[in-house]
Amino acid sequence: MNLAELPAINATLNATSGVLLLLGVAAIRAKRITVHMVFMLGAFAVSALFLLSYVTYHLQVGSVRFPGTGWIRSVYFVILITHTALAIVIVPLVLRTLFLAARKRFAEHVVMARWTFPLWLYVSVSGVVVYWMLYHLA
């Protein structure tokens, strides 16, 4: 694998995580608990793989400057800053949500998941948007 391919792979991992999250929520709404668990653990695994790939890439390359100018630069930085801040926040939220489910503390799991899911989905989707803006927009 070429180092230059990692950003596209990272975006694919983020997109996959987002799809798995949506499928997981659809499964639990349909009361398909085992299917929900498989999708959510899949989203966790894909997100962990993303993190490993992302860190590997940026340890090699460093940061990548956004080449756009004007209003789109401001939009990019708003998305990037919210994505980055929530990517940091989401890690303990995901771990806690999974922990509660593993311990069969489902009432607490549901309360935590109502916060975790939308934030995790935002991080996954905004990661794809950041990639697209950084590598394909400008």
Sine and cosine of phi, psi and omega as CSV:
sin_phi,cos_phi,sin_psi,cos_psi,sin_omega,cos_omega
0.00,0.00,0.67,-0.74,0.01,-1.00
-1.00,0.05,0.66,-0.75,0.00,-1.00
-0.84,0.55,-0.57,0.82,-0.01,-1.00
-0.92,0.40,-0.29,0.96,0.01,-1.00
-0.99,0.13,-0.29,0.96,-0.09,-1.00
-0.87,0.49,-0.65,0.76,0.03,-1.00
-0.85,0.53,-0.66,0.75,0.03,-1.00
-0.93,0.38,-0.63,0.78,0.06,-1.00
-0.90,0.44,-0.67,0.74,0.02,-1.00
-0.88,0.48,-0.68,0.74,0.03,-1.00
-0.90,0.44,-0.63,0.78,0.04,-1.00
-0.90,0.43,-0.65,0.76,0.05,-1.00
-0.90,0.44,-0.67,0.75,0.06,-1.00
-0.88,0.47,-0.71,0.71,0.00,-1.00
-0.90,0.44,-0.66,0.75,0.02,-1.00
-0.89,0.46,-0.68,0.74,0.06,-1.00
-0.86,0.52,-0.71,0.70,0.01,-1.00
-0.86,0.50,-0.69,0.72,0.02,-1.00
-0.90,0.44,-0.69,0.72,0.02,-1.00
-0.89,0.46,-0.62,0.79,0.05,-1.00
-0.88,0.48,-0.72,0.69,0.00,-1.00
-0.90,0.44,-0.66,0.75,0.04,-1.00
-0.91,0.41,-0.61,0.80,0.03,-1.00
-0.90,0.44,-0.67,0.74,0.03,-1.00
-0.92,0.39,-0.66,0.75,0.04,-1.00
-0.88,0.48,-0.64,0.77,-0.01,-1.00
-0.91,0.42,-0.69,0.72,-0.04,-1.00
-0.94,0.34,-0.55,0.83,0.07,-1.00
-0.91,0.42,-0.49,0.87,0.05,-1.00
-1.00,0.05,0.12,0.99,0.01,-1.00
0.89,0.46,0.50,0.87,0.05,-1.00
-0.99,-0.16,0.98,0.18,-0.18,-0.98
-0.90,0.44,-0.71,0.70,-0.01,-1.00
-0.90,0.43,-0.66,0.75,0.03,-1.00
-0.90,0.44,-0.67,0.74,0.06,-1.00
-0.84,0.55,-0.74,0.68,-0.02,-1.00
-0.87,0.49,-0.68,0.73,0.00,-1.00
-0.89,0.45,-0.71,0.70,0.00,-1.00
-0.90,0.43,-0.67,0.74,-0.04,-1.00
-0.94,0.34,-0.63,0.77,0.09,-1.00
-0.92,0.39,-0.56,0.83,0.10,-1.00
-0.90,0.44,-0.68,0.73,0.04,-1.00
-0.89,0.46,-0.64,0.77,0.04,-1.00
-0.90,0.43,-0.71,0.70,-0.01,-1.00
-0.89,0.45,-0.69,0.72,0.01,-1.00
-0.91,0.41,-0.63,0.78,0.03,-1.00
-0.91,0.41,-0.62,0.78,0.04,-1.00
-0.91,0.41,-0.65,0.76,0.06,-1.00
-0.90,0.44,-0.66,0.75,0.08,-1.00
-0.84,0.55,-0.75,0.66,-0.05,-1.00
-0.86,0.51,-0.69,0.73,0.04,-1.00
-0.88,0.48,-0.71,0.70,0.01,-1.00
-0.92,0.40,-0.66,0.75,0.00,-1.00
-0.89,0.46,-0.74,0.68,0.00,-1.00
-0.90,0.44,-0.68,0.74,0.03,-1.00
-0.84,0.54,-0.74,0.67,-0.02,-1.00
-0.88,0.48,-0.76,0.65,-0.11,-0.99
-0.97,0.26,-0.38,0.92,0.14,-0.99
-0.93,0.38,-0.52,0.86,0.01,-1.00
-0.99,0.11,-0.66,0.75,-0.17,-0.98
-0.98,-0.21,-0.49,0.87,-0.13,-0.99
1.00,0.10,-0.36,-0.93,0.01,-1.00
-1.00,0.08,0.42,-0.91,-0.01,-1.00
-0.91,-0.41,0.82,-0.57,-0.03,-1.00
-0.98,0.22,0.65,-0.76,0.09,-1.00
-0.97,0.23,0.84,-0.55,-0.09,-1.00
-1.00,0.10,-0.17,0.98,-0.06,-1.00
-0.94,0.35,0.36,-0.93,0.03,-1.00
-0.76,-0.65,0.20,-0.98,0.05,-1.00
0.97,0.25,-0.48,-0.88,-0.10,-0.99
-0.89,0.46,-0.52,0.86,-0.03,-1.00
-0.92,0.40,-0.48,0.88,0.05,-1.00
-0.90,0.43,-0.66,0.75,0.04,-1.00
-0.90,0.43,-0.68,0.73,0.03,-1.00
-0.87,0.49,-0.72,0.70,0.01,-1.00
-0.83,0.55,-0.74,0.67,-0.06,-1.00
-0.93,0.36,-0.54,0.84,0.09,-1.00
-0.89,0.46,-0.72,0.69,0.01,-1.00
-0.91,0.42,-0.71,0.70,-0.02,-1.00
-0.88,0.48,-0.71,0.70,-0.04,-1.00
-0.92,0.40,-0.70,0.71,0.02,-1.00
-0.92,0.40,-0.63,0.78,0.04,-1.00
-0.87,0.49,-0.75,0.67,-0.05,-1.00
-0.91,0.42,-0.72,0.70,0.00,-1.00
-0.88,0.47,-0.71,0.70,-0.02,-1.00
-0.96,0.29,-0.47,0.88,0.08,-1.00
-0.90,0.44,-0.54,0.84,0.06,-1.00
-0.96,0.29,-0.70,0.71,-0.03,-1.00
-0.92,0.39,-0.56,0.83,-0.15,-0.99
-0.94,0.34,-0.46,0.89,-0.06,-1.00
-0.85,0.53,-0.83,0.56,0.02,-1.00
-0.91,0.41,-0.51,0.86,0.03,-1.00
-0.91,0.42,-0.71,0.70,0.02,-1.00
-0.89,0.45,-0.73,0.69,-0.01,-1.00
-0.87,0.49,-0.67,0.74,0.01,-1.00
-0.92,0.39,-0.68,0.73,0.00,-1.00
-0.88,0.47,-0.70,0.71,0.03,-1.00
-0.91,0.41,-0.65,0.76,0.04,-1.00
-0.85,0.52,-0.72,0.69,-0.02,-1.00
-0.89,0.46,-0.64,0.77,0.04,-1.00
-0.92,0.40,-0.68,0.74,-0.01,-1.00
-0.89,0.46,-0.54,0.84,0.01,-1.00
-1.00,0.04,0.07,1.00,0.01,-1.00
0.88,0.48,0.52,0.85,0.07,-1.00
-0.99,-0.12,0.93,0.37,-0.22,-0.98
-0.93,0.37,-0.55,0.83,0.03,-1.00
-0.88,0.47,-0.71,0.70,0.04,-1.00
-0.93,0.36,-0.59,0.80,0.03,-1.00
-0.85,0.52,-0.71,0.70,-0.02,-1.00
-0.89,0.46,-0.71,0.71,0.02,-1.00
-0.86,0.50,-0.73,0.69,-0.01,-1.00
-0.92,0.39,-0.65,0.76,-0.04,-1.00
-0.90,0.44,-0.49,0.87,0.02,-1.00
-0.91,0.41,-0.40,0.92,0.11,-0.99
-1.00,-0.02,-0.67,0.75,-0.10,-0.99
-0.92,0.40,-0.74,0.68,-0.09,-1.00
-0.82,0.57,-0.82,0.57,-0.06,-1.00
-0.91,0.42,-0.56,0.83,0.02,-1.00
-0.94,0.35,-0.67,0.74,0.02,-1.00
-0.90,0.43,-0.67,0.74,0.04,-1.00
-0.89,0.46,-0.68,0.73,0.04,-1.00
-0.87,0.50,-0.70,0.72,0.00,-1.00
-0.88,0.47,-0.68,0.73,0.00,-1.00
-0.90,0.44,-0.75,0.66,-0.04,-1.00
-0.93,0.36,-0.70,0.71,-0.02,-1.00
-0.92,0.40,-0.46,0.89,0.10,-1.00
-0.89,0.46,-0.65,0.76,0.06,-1.00
-0.92,0.40,-0.66,0.75,0.01,-1.00
-0.90,0.44,-0.69,0.72,0.04,-1.00
-0.86,0.50,-0.72,0.70,0.04,-1.00
-0.84,0.54,-0.77,0.63,-0.04,-1.00
-0.87,0.49,-0.71,0.71,-0.01,-1.00
-0.91,0.42,-0.63,0.78,-0.08,-1.00
-0.96,0.27,-0.64,0.77,-0.13,-0.99
-0.95,-0.31,-0.25,0.97,-0.08,-1.00
-0.79,-0.62,-0.36,0.93,-0.06,-1.00
-0.98,0.21,-0.75,0.66,-0.12,-0.99
-0.99,0.12,0.00,0.00,0.00,0.00
